[in-house]
Amino acid sequence: MKATSQTIINRVDEWLKKWETYITNVSKARYCEKENGEEIGWLISPFLNGFYYGYMATEDIKWIEYLIDCADSWIKRGIKEPDGYIGWPKKGSGGSYAGKFYADSLLGESMALCPLVKMSKAILENPLLKEKYGKKAEEYIKLAETIFEKWDKRGCWRETEKGGVWVVPPFGIDETTGKFTEGYELKDKDGFTHPANKQNLIALYLLALYDATQKTIYKDRAEKWFKEMKSRIKLRDGKYYVWNYWDPAGPWDYNPNGSPKHWIGIHPNGGYYSIDVEGIVTAYEHGIVFTKEDIDILIRTNRDFMWNGEIVGAKFKRIDGGNPDPRWQNTPGVLWVALIFYDDTLKKIFENNHKFDSWAGLKLTPWYFTKLKNLK
């Protein structure tokens, strides 16, 4: 393991160069200038994360410049919505309600704001960076807090018996009148609970806001979700964890005939579970809800149950051992990357299989080298 790690360390410049070539080439697609709705998260945030971790790994301020250019190209396209808040609405984007309406996306905005808040914190803690970029950092944090306020006031947070969840609101914007559609009056009662992976991505944004501002409301909301998340995790065979992609959280998640608004079960796309584990690990590192025992059980699940035992060409099966879905034939399960610095075997799998110049590598490559640097 030490030899493998040393090999990686010796090739840092080579792999970062591959990553830099890749991210600068694919960023020419300029998603930051055109994407709205949930796609802000899936298509813009990978670059913002890459630029943030690019700076953290190299301390080259050009990555801050890249981040600001991309972020501002997105932010300036926001429109003032009926309740006075800024948004980036799109039709057919994310969730059962947002797909129906012309509406903005809590998930998309959370995913993009998370790296902006992290970068802002780093800027404000460095006197030289603060002098040059401090005003911009303060603007980003203010925007992130305003967006939290927007979704809170729109009734998208719900307390539950175990904790709390975020929901997709049951309304959008009428493109003809510019007002909210029918359903706005039900904003505190109706809606559709986001699945676990989206809840965890929102919680990551809240924890970033807490880290930057030390305002407890952000930590408290994240903690309530993680309590809800932990209540849904089941221990299988006495040693492995398993949980559903989505579970109903309240009466708003049921149709008038009593049926749930979404199927309940294991998602056949293993990538969603990697997102969940990132949320769990981040919560653990903040001292929230999850314990070292939880981390150890997750490691056993990914390493001892899901993994095929091959270092080179590693494959992972579904979290429940079920048959692969043809739509995700190659990713019924994946390496849970958030755990690699807690287990030598998982770290070795990453080092031997990660493609440093890839879409997934936009964030993971500089994140990995940032973690290595911080371990020195």
Secondary structure as the mmCIF struct_conf table of DSSP 4:
data_model
#
loop_
_struct_conf.conf_type_id
_struct_conf.id
_struct_conf.beg_label_comp_id
_struct_conf.beg_label_asym_id
_struct_conf.beg_label_seq_id
_struct_conf.end_label_comp_id
_struct_conf.end_label_asym_id
_struct_conf.end_label_seq_id
HELX_RH_AL_P HELX_RH_AL_P1 LYS A 2 ASN A 10
TURN_TY1_P TURN_TY1_P1 ARG A 11 ARG A 11
HELX_RH_AL_P HELX_RH_AL_P2 VAL A 12 VAL A 26
HELX_RH_3T_P HELX_RH_3T_P1 SER A 27 ALA A 29
HELX_RH_3T_P HELX_RH_3T_P2 TYR A 31 GLU A 33
TURN_TY1_P TURN_TY1_P2 LYS A 34 LYS A 34
TURN_TY1_P TURN_TY1_P3 GLY A 37 GLU A 38
HELX_RH_AL_P HELX_RH_AL_P3 GLU A 39 GLU A 39
HELX_RH_PI_P HELX_RH_PI_P1 ILE A 40 ILE A 44
HELX_RH_AL_P HELX_RH_AL_P4 SER A 45 THR A 58
TURN_TY1_P TURN_TY1_P4 ILE A 61 ILE A 61
HELX_RH_AL_P HELX_RH_AL_P5 LYS A 62 ILE A 75
TURN_TY1_P TURN_TY1_P5 LYS A 76 ARG A 77
STRN STRN1 ILE A 79 LYS A 80
TURN_TY1_P TURN_TY1_P6 PRO A 82 ASP A 83
BEND BEND1 GLY A 84 GLY A 84
STRN STRN2 ILE A 86 GLY A 87
STRN STRN3 LYS A 90 LYS A 91
BEND BEND2 GLY A 92 GLY A 92
BEND BEND3 GLY A 94 GLY A 95
TURN_TY1_P TURN_TY1_P7 SER A 96 LYS A 100
BEND BEND4 PHE A 101 PHE A 101
STRN STRN4 TYR A 102 ALA A 103
HELX_RH_AL_P HELX_RH_AL_P6 LEU A 106 LEU A 124
TURN_TY1_P TURN_TY1_P8 GLU A 125 GLU A 125
BEND BEND5 ASN A 126 ASN A 126
HELX_RH_AL_P HELX_RH_AL_P7 PRO A 127 LYS A 153
TURN_TY1_P TURN_TY1_P9 ARG A 154 GLY A 155
STRN STRN5 TRP A 157 GLU A 159
BEND BEND6 GLU A 161 GLY A 163
STRN STRN6 GLY A 164 VAL A 168
BEND BEND7 PRO A 170 PRO A 170
STRN STRN7 ILE A 173 ILE A 173
TURN_TY1_P TURN_TY1_P10 GLU A 175 THR A 177
BEND BEND8 GLY A 178 LYS A 179
STRN STRN8 PHE A 180 PHE A 180
TURN_TY1_P TURN_TY1_P11 GLU A 182 GLY A 183
HELX_RH_3T_P HELX_RH_3T_P3 TYR A 184 LEU A 186
TURN_TY1_P TURN_TY1_P12 LYS A 187 LYS A 189
STRN STRN9 PHE A 192 THR A 193
HELX_LH_PP_P HELX_LH_PP_P1 HIS A 194 PRO A 195
HELX_RH_AL_P HELX_RH_AL_P8 ALA A 196 THR A 213
HELX_RH_AL_P HELX_RH_AL_P9 THR A 216 ARG A 232
STRN STRN10 LYS A 234 ARG A 236
TURN_TY1_P TURN_TY1_P13 ASP A 237 LYS A 239
STRN STRN11 TYR A 240 VAL A 242
BEND BEND9 TYR A 245 TYR A 245
STRN STRN12 TRP A 246 TRP A 246
BEND BEND10 GLY A 250 GLY A 250
HELX_RH_3T_P HELX_RH_3T_P4 PRO A 251 ASP A 253
STRN STRN13 TYR A 254 TYR A 254
TURN_TY1_P TURN_TY1_P14 PRO A 256 ASN A 257
BEND BEND11 GLY A 258 GLY A 258
STRN STRN14 PRO A 260 PRO A 260
BEND BEND12 LYS A 261 HIS A 262
STRN STRN15 GLY A 265 GLY A 265
BEND BEND13 PRO A 268 PRO A 268
TURN_TY1_P TURN_TY1_P15 GLY A 270 GLY A 270
HELX_RH_AL_P HELX_RH_AL_P10 GLY A 271 GLU A 285
TURN_TY1_P TURN_TY1_P16 HIS A 286 GLY A 287
BEND BEND14 VAL A 289 VAL A 289
HELX_RH_AL_P HELX_RH_AL_P11 LYS A 292 ARG A 300
HELX_RH_PI_P HELX_RH_PI_P2 THR A 301 MET A 306
STRN STRN16 TRP A 307 TRP A 307
BEND BEND15 GLY A 309 GLY A 309
BEND BEND16 ILE A 311 ILE A 311
TURN_TY1_P TURN_TY1_P17 VAL A 312 GLY A 313
STRN STRN17 PHE A 316 PHE A 316
TURN_TY1_P TURN_TY1_P18 ILE A 319 ASP A 320
HELX_LH_PP_P HELX_LH_PP_P2 GLY A 322 ASP A 325
HELX_RH_3T_P HELX_RH_3T_P5 PRO A 326 TRP A 328
TURN_TY1_P TURN_TY1_P19 GLN A 329 ASN A 330
BEND BEND17 PRO A 332 PRO A 332
STRN STRN18 GLY A 333 GLY A 333
HELX_RH_3T_P HELX_RH_3T_P6 VAL A 337 LEU A 339
TURN_TY1_P TURN_TY1_P20 ILE A 340 TYR A 342
HELX_RH_AL_P HELX_RH_AL_P12 ASP A 344 ASN A 353
BEND BEND18 PHE A 356 SER A 358
TURN_TY1_P TURN_TY1_P21 TRP A 359 ALA A 360
HELX_RH_AL_P HELX_RH_AL_P13 GLY A 361 LEU A 375
#
